[in-house]
Amino acid sequence: MDVKLTDTMLLQATGLVKRYHNQTNPAVDGLDLCLKKGDLLGLLGPNGAGKTTTISMLSTMLRPDAGSVEIAGVDALKNPRLVRPLIGFVPQELALYPSLTLRENLQFWGRLYGLRGQLLSQRLNECVQLVALSDCLDNRVDTFSGGMKRRANLAAGIIHKPQLLFLDEPTVGIDPQSRHNIIDKLYELNCNGMTMVYTSHYMEEVERLCSGVVIVDAGKIVCSGSAQQLLEDSGCDDLEQLFLQLTGKQLRDQL
């Protein structure tokens, strides 16, 4: 059975709840979220706010304790295998095998998504050109700089040309040039129709890139809307000021 993307609503999550055994309060507590095709949503929150847990549930990697997730009109909790071909995921931890070359890594991920032969070669070449790593295809990933690894991580997440891409802090800890490259390429992919959910602690990235913003804290949404509208309504000068106003300045270090 193939999923046909005939509806403009690509993702709809209702009442998501996730509890962990070692925590008193839910990591995600009744969260609702919806995305239309072509949306680029910035999902913001302090450490421990529930961003990664939310993305893990939306991308079918983690089952919620309550709530529902529909992707392209399909119940993603009942039929995860049916919707996973539509989903790409770029995690904060690198999804790459360091002892393999970039080519071998991308071939591995492409084959997992059913790509073979000429189609796999075509997508592999398109992805490495997109992230400016064509000259490094046969180099081992453990020889790459941090920025190169992040760009390679993006290539692995889009090798199958997903309709819906989840990105969990894809530019953390890298040089400005690589950050600029990744942001530019994400904008290009979005302009070509790829829907995205993007988490980052770099507020200027979100202001530049995202058509919509959701700020979460303690597993709940505290505000949502376009960045421009949120700033106008709050009287804040930028997203960082709004973020601190809503979530406070108390440190949220995770031990």
C-alpha positions as a Markdown table, in Angstrom:
| # | Residue | x | y | z |
|---|---|---|---|---|
| 1 | Met | 0.0 | 0.0 | 0.0 |
| 2 | Asp | 1.4 | 3.4 | -1.0 |
| 3 | Val | 0.7 | 6.6 | 0.8 |
| 4 | Lys | -0.7 | 9.3 | -1.5 |
| 5 | Leu | -0.1 | 12.9 | -0.5 |
| 6 | Thr | -3.4 | 14.3 | -1.6 |
| 7 | Asp | -4.2 | 16.3 | 1.6 |
| 8 | Thr | -2.6 | 19.6 | 2.3 |
| 9 | Met | -2.3 | 18.6 | 6.0 |
| 10 | Leu | 0.9 | 16.5 | 6.2 |
| 11 | Leu | 1.2 | 16.0 | 9.9 |
| 12 | Gln | -1.3 | 16.2 | 12.7 |
| 13 | Ala | -0.5 | 15.3 | 16.3 |
| 14 | Thr | -3.1 | 15.5 | 19.1 |
| 15 | Gly | -2.7 | 15.2 | 22.9 |
| 16 | Leu | 0.8 | 13.7 | 22.8 |
| 17 | Val | 2.0 | 12.5 | 26.2 |
| 18 | Lys | 5.2 | 10.8 | 27.2 |
| 19 | Arg | 6.3 | 9.8 | 30.7 |
| 20 | Tyr | 9.7 | 8.4 | 31.6 |
| 21 | His | 10.0 | 6.1 | 34.7 |
| 22 | Asn | 12.7 | 8.2 | 36.4 |
| 23 | Gln | 10.8 | 11.5 | 36.1 |
| 24 | Thr | 7.9 | 12.8 | 38.2 |
| 25 | Asn | 6.4 | 15.0 | 35.4 |
| 26 | Pro | 5.7 | 14.0 | 31.8 |
| 27 | Ala | 8.4 | 14.9 | 29.3 |
| 28 | Val | 5.6 | 15.8 | 26.9 |
| 29 | Asp | 2.3 | 16.7 | 28.3 |
| 30 | Gly | -0.7 | 17.0 | 26.0 |
| 31 | Leu | 1.0 | 18.5 | 23.0 |
| 32 | Asp | -0.9 | 19.3 | 19.8 |
| 33 | Leu | 0.9 | 20.1 | 16.5 |
| 34 | Cys | 0.0 | 20.3 | 12.8 |
| 35 | Leu | 1.9 | 21.0 | 9.7 |
| 36 | Lys | 0.8 | 21.7 | 6.2 |
| 37 | Lys | 2.8 | 20.7 | 3.2 |
| 38 | Gly | 5.7 | 23.1 | 2.7 |
| 39 | Asp | 5.8 | 24.3 | 6.3 |
| 40 | Leu | 9.1 | 24.9 | 8.0 |
| 41 | Leu | 8.4 | 24.8 | 11.7 |
| 42 | Gly | 10.9 | 25.9 | 14.4 |
| 43 | Leu | 10.5 | 23.9 | 17.6 |
| 44 | Leu | 12.1 | 25.8 | 20.4 |
| 45 | Gly | 12.6 | 25.2 | 24.1 |
| 46 | Pro | 15.1 | 25.1 | 26.9 |
| 47 | Asn | 17.0 | 21.9 | 27.8 |
| 48 | Gly | 14.6 | 19.3 | 29.0 |
| 49 | Ala | 11.6 | 21.0 | 27.6 |
| 50 | Gly | 10.6 | 17.9 | 25.5 |
| 51 | Lys | 11.8 | 18.8 | 22.0 |
| 52 | Thr | 13.7 | 15.6 | 21.3 |
| 53 | Thr | 11.0 | 13.5 | 22.8 |
| 54 | Thr | 8.4 | 15.2 | 20.7 |
| 55 | Ile | 10.4 | 14.7 | 17.5 |
| 56 | Ser | 11.1 | 11.1 | 18.4 |
| 57 | Met | 7.3 | 10.5 | 18.7 |
| 58 | Leu | 6.4 | 12.4 | 15.6 |
| 59 | Ser | 9.0 | 10.4 | 13.6 |
| 60 | Thr | 7.6 | 7.1 | 14.9 |
| 61 | Met | 10.9 | 6.2 | 16.7 |
| 62 | Leu | 9.2 | 6.5 | 20.2 |
| 63 | Arg | 5.7 | 5.5 | 21.0 |
| 64 | Pro | 3.7 | 8.0 | 23.1 |
| 65 | Asp | 1.8 | 7.0 | 26.2 |
| 66 | Ala | -1.2 | 8.9 | 24.9 |
| 67 | Gly | -2.3 | 10.8 | 21.9 |
| 68 | Ser | -2.3 | 10.3 | 18.1 |
| 69 | Val | -0.1 | 11.1 | 15.2 |
| 70 | Glu | -1.3 | 11.2 | 11.6 |
| 71 | Ile | 1.1 | 11.6 | 8.6 |
| 72 | Ala | -0.4 | 12.1 | 5.2 |
| 73 | Gly | -3.8 | 11.0 | 6.6 |
| 74 | Val | -2.3 | 7.7 | 7.9 |
| 75 | Asp | -2.3 | 6.7 | 11.6 |
| 76 | Ala | 1.4 | 6.6 | 12.2 |
| 77 | Leu | 1.1 | 4.8 | 15.5 |
| 78 | Lys | -0.8 | 1.9 | 13.9 |
| 79 | Asn | 1.1 | 1.9 | 10.6 |
| 80 | Pro | 4.6 | 3.2 | 11.3 |
| 81 | Arg | 6.1 | 1.2 | 8.4 |
| 82 | Leu | 3.7 | 2.7 | 6.0 |
| 83 | Val | 4.7 | 6.3 | 6.8 |
| 84 | Arg | 8.4 | 5.9 | 7.5 |
| 85 | Pro | 9.4 | 6.1 | 3.8 |
| 86 | Leu | 8.0 | 9.7 | 3.9 |
| 87 | Ile | 10.1 | 10.7 | 6.9 |
| 88 | Gly | 13.7 | 11.8 | 7.1 |
| 89 | Phe | 15.5 | 12.4 | 10.4 |
| 90 | Val | 18.7 | 14.3 | 11.1 |
| 91 | Pro | 19.6 | 13.6 | 14.8 |
| 92 | Gln | 21.7 | 15.6 | 17.1 |
| 93 | Glu | 24.0 | 12.5 | 17.5 |
| 94 | Leu | 25.6 | 11.7 | 14.1 |
| 95 | Ala | 23.9 | 8.9 | 12.3 |
| 96 | Leu | 27.1 | 7.9 | 10.6 |
| 97 | Tyr | 29.6 | 5.0 | 10.9 |
| 98 | Pro | 33.0 | 6.7 | 11.4 |
| 99 | Ser | 35.1 | 3.8 | 10.0 |
| 100 | Leu | 33.2 | 3.8 | 6.7 |
| 101 | Thr | 33.6 | 6.2 | 3.9 |
| 102 | Leu | 30.9 | 8.8 | 3.1 |
| 103 | Arg | 29.9 | 6.8 | 0.0 |
| 104 | Glu | 29.5 | 3.6 | 2.1 |
| 105 | Asn | 27.4 | 5.4 | 4.7 |
| 106 | Leu | 25.1 | 6.9 | 2.1 |
| 107 | Gln | 24.8 | 3.6 | 0.3 |
| 108 | Phe | 23.8 | 1.9 | 3.6 |
| 109 | Trp | 21.1 | 4.4 | 4.4 |
| 110 | Gly | 19.8 | 4.6 | 0.8 |
| 111 | Arg | 19.5 | 0.8 | 0.7 |
| 112 | Leu | 17.6 | 0.8 | 4.0 |
| 113 | Tyr | 15.0 | 3.0 | 2.2 |
| 114 | Gly | 14.9 | 0.7 | -0.8 |
| 115 | Leu | 17.1 | 2.6 | -3.2 |
| 116 | Arg | 19.1 | 0.5 | -5.6 |
| 117 | Gly | 21.2 | 0.7 | -8.7 |
| 118 | Gln | 21.1 | 3.9 | -10.8 |
| 119 | Leu | 18.5 | 5.6 | -8.5 |
| 120 | Leu | 20.8 | 5.1 | -5.5 |
| 121 | Ser | 23.8 | 6.5 | -7.4 |
| 122 | Gln | 21.8 | 9.5 | -8.6 |
| 123 | Arg | 20.5 | 10.4 | -5.2 |
| 124 | Leu | 23.9 | 9.9 | -3.6 |
| 125 | Asn | 25.5 | 12.3 | -6.0 |
| 126 | Glu | 22.7 | 14.8 | -5.7 |
| 127 | Cys | 23.0 | 14.8 | -1.9 |
| 128 | Val | 26.8 | 15.2 | -1.7 |
| 129 | Gln | 26.7 | 18.0 | -4.2 |
| 130 | Leu | 24.0 | 19.7 | -2.1 |
| 131 | Val | 26.2 | 19.6 | 1.0 |
| 132 | Ala | 29.5 | 20.3 | -0.8 |
| 133 | Leu | 31.1 | 17.0 | -0.1 |
| 134 | Ser | 31.5 | 15.5 | -3.6 |
| 135 | Asp | 35.3 | 15.5 | -3.3 |
| 136 | Cys | 35.2 | 13.5 | -0.1 |
| 137 | Leu | 33.0 | 10.6 | -1.1 |
| 138 | Asp | 35.7 | 8.0 | -0.6 |
| 139 | Asn | 37.2 | 9.4 | 2.6 |
| 140 | Arg | 36.4 | 7.8 | 5.9 |
| 141 | Val | 34.0 | 9.8 | 8.1 |
| 142 | Asp | 36.4 | 9.8 | 11.0 |
| 143 | Thr | 38.7 | 12.0 | 9.0 |
| 144 | Phe | 36.1 | 14.7 | 8.6 |
| 145 | Ser | 35.9 | 18.0 | 10.5 |
| 146 | Gly | 32.9 | 18.7 | 12.7 |
| 147 | Gly | 31.3 | 20.8 | 10.0 |
| 148 | Met | 31.8 | 18.1 | 7.4 |
| 149 | Lys | 30.3 | 15.5 | 9.6 |
| 150 | Arg | 27.2 | 17.6 | 10.2 |
| 151 | Arg | 26.8 | 18.2 | 6.4 |
| 152 | Ala | 27.2 | 14.4 | 5.8 |
| 153 | Asn | 24.6 | 13.8 | 8.5 |
| 154 | Leu | 22.2 | 16.0 | 6.6 |
| 155 | Ala | 23.0 | 14.1 | 3.3 |
| 156 | Ala | 22.2 | 10.8 | 5.1 |
| 157 | Gly | 18.8 | 12.1 | 6.3 |
| 158 | Ile | 17.6 | 13.2 | 2.9 |
| 159 | Ile | 19.1 | 10.4 | 0.7 |
| 160 | His | 15.6 | 9.0 | 0.0 |
| 161 | Lys | 14.1 | 12.5 | -0.7 |
| 162 | Pro | 11.6 | 12.5 | 2.3 |
| 163 | Gln | 8.4 | 14.5 | 2.3 |
| 164 | Leu | 8.8 | 15.3 | 6.0 |
| 165 | Leu | 12.2 | 16.1 | 7.5 |
| 166 | Phe | 12.9 | 16.3 | 11.2 |
| 167 | Leu | 16.1 | 18.1 | 12.3 |
| 168 | Asp | 17.4 | 18.0 | 15.9 |
| 169 | Glu | 20.0 | 20.7 | 16.3 |
| 170 | Pro | 21.7 | 20.0 | 12.9 |
| 171 | Thr | 24.2 | 22.9 | 13.3 |
| 172 | Val | 25.3 | 22.4 | 16.9 |
| 173 | Gly | 29.0 | 22.9 | 17.5 |
| 174 | Ile | 30.2 | 23.7 | 14.0 |
| 175 | Asp | 32.0 | 26.5 | 12.2 |
| 176 | Pro | 30.0 | 29.5 | 10.8 |
| 177 | Gln | 30.7 | 28.4 | 7.2 |
| 178 | Ser | 29.2 | 25.0 | 7.6 |
| 179 | Arg | 26.3 | 26.5 | 9.5 |
| 180 | His | 25.7 | 28.9 | 6.7 |
| 181 | Asn | 25.9 | 26.1 | 4.1 |
| 182 | Ile | 23.4 | 23.9 | 6.0 |
| 183 | Ile | 20.9 | 26.7 | 6.6 |
| 184 | Asp | 21.1 | 27.7 | 2.9 |
| 185 | Lys | 20.5 | 24.1 | 1.8 |
| 186 | Leu | 17.6 | 23.6 | 4.1 |
| 187 | Tyr | 16.0 | 26.7 | 2.8 |
| 188 | Glu | 16.5 | 25.4 | -0.8 |
| 189 | Leu | 15.0 | 22.0 | 0.1 |
| 190 | Asn | 12.0 | 23.7 | 1.7 |
| 191 | Cys | 11.5 | 26.0 | -1.3 |
| 192 | Asn | 11.4 | 22.8 | -3.4 |
| 193 | Gly | 8.5 | 21.4 | -1.2 |
| 194 | Met | 10.1 | 19.5 | 1.7 |
| 195 | Thr | 8.2 | 20.0 | 4.9 |
| 196 | Met | 10.4 | 20.4 | 8.0 |
| 197 | Val | 10.4 | 20.4 | 11.8 |
| 198 | Tyr | 13.6 | 22.1 | 13.0 |
| 199 | Thr | 15.0 | 22.4 | 16.6 |
| 200 | Ser | 17.9 | 24.7 | 17.4 |
| 201 | His | 19.2 | 26.9 | 20.2 |
| 202 | Tyr | 20.4 | 29.4 | 17.6 |
| 203 | Met | 17.5 | 31.8 | 17.5 |
| 204 | Glu | 18.8 | 33.8 | 14.5 |
| 205 | Glu | 18.7 | 30.6 | 12.5 |
| 206 | Val | 15.1 | 30.1 | 13.3 |
| 207 | Glu | 14.1 | 33.7 | 12.5 |
| 208 | Arg | 15.9 | 33.4 | 9.2 |
| 209 | Leu | 14.6 | 30.0 | 8.2 |
| 210 | Cys | 11.3 | 29.1 | 9.7 |
| 211 | Ser | 7.8 | 30.1 | 8.6 |
| 212 | Gly | 6.3 | 29.2 | 12.0 |
| 213 | Val | 7.6 | 28.9 | 15.5 |
| 214 | Val | 6.5 | 26.8 | 18.5 |
| 215 | Ile | 8.0 | 27.3 | 21.9 |
| 216 | Val | 7.7 | 24.5 | 24.4 |
| 217 | Asp | 8.5 | 24.3 | 28.1 |
| 218 | Ala | 7.9 | 21.5 | 30.6 |
| 219 | Gly | 6.4 | 19.5 | 27.7 |
| 220 | Lys | 3.7 | 22.0 | 26.9 |
| 221 | Ile | 3.4 | 24.6 | 24.1 |
| 222 | Val | 3.7 | 28.1 | 25.6 |
| 223 | Cys | 3.3 | 30.0 | 22.3 |
| 224 | Ser | 3.0 | 29.4 | 18.6 |
| 225 | Gly | 2.8 | 31.5 | 15.4 |
| 226 | Ser | 5.0 | 33.2 | 12.9 |
| 227 | Ala | 8.1 | 34.7 | 14.3 |
| 228 | Gln | 7.1 | 38.1 | 13.0 |
| 229 | Gln | 3.6 | 37.9 | 14.6 |
| 230 | Leu | 4.9 | 36.6 | 17.9 |
| 231 | Leu | 7.4 | 39.5 | 18.1 |
| 232 | Glu | 4.8 | 42.1 | 17.2 |
| 233 | Asp | 2.3 | 40.7 | 19.8 |
| 234 | Ser | 4.9 | 40.5 | 22.6 |
| 235 | Gly | 6.8 | 43.7 | 21.9 |
| 236 | Cys | 10.1 | 41.8 | 21.9 |
| 237 | Asp | 13.0 | 42.8 | 19.7 |
| 238 | Asp | 13.9 | 39.3 | 18.7 |
| 239 | Leu | 13.2 | 35.6 | 19.3 |
| 240 | Glu | 15.9 | 35.3 | 22.0 |
| 241 | Gln | 14.3 | 38.0 | 24.0 |
| 242 | Leu | 10.8 | 36.4 | 23.6 |
| 243 | Phe | 12.2 | 33.0 | 24.5 |
| 244 | Leu | 13.8 | 34.2 | 27.7 |
| 245 | Gln | 10.6 | 36.1 | 28.6 |
| 246 | Leu | 8.5 | 33.0 | 28.2 |
| 247 | Thr | 10.9 | 30.3 | 29.7 |
| 248 | Gly | 12.9 | 32.4 | 32.2 |
| 249 | Lys | 16.6 | 32.9 | 32.6 |
| 250 | Gln | 17.2 | 30.1 | 35.1 |
| 251 | Leu | 19.9 | 27.7 | 33.9 |
| 252 | Arg | 18.6 | 24.3 | 32.6 |
| 253 | Asp | 21.8 | 22.3 | 32.7 |
| 254 | Gln | 21.2 | 18.6 | 32.1 |
| 255 | Leu | 23.5 | 16.4 | 34.2 |
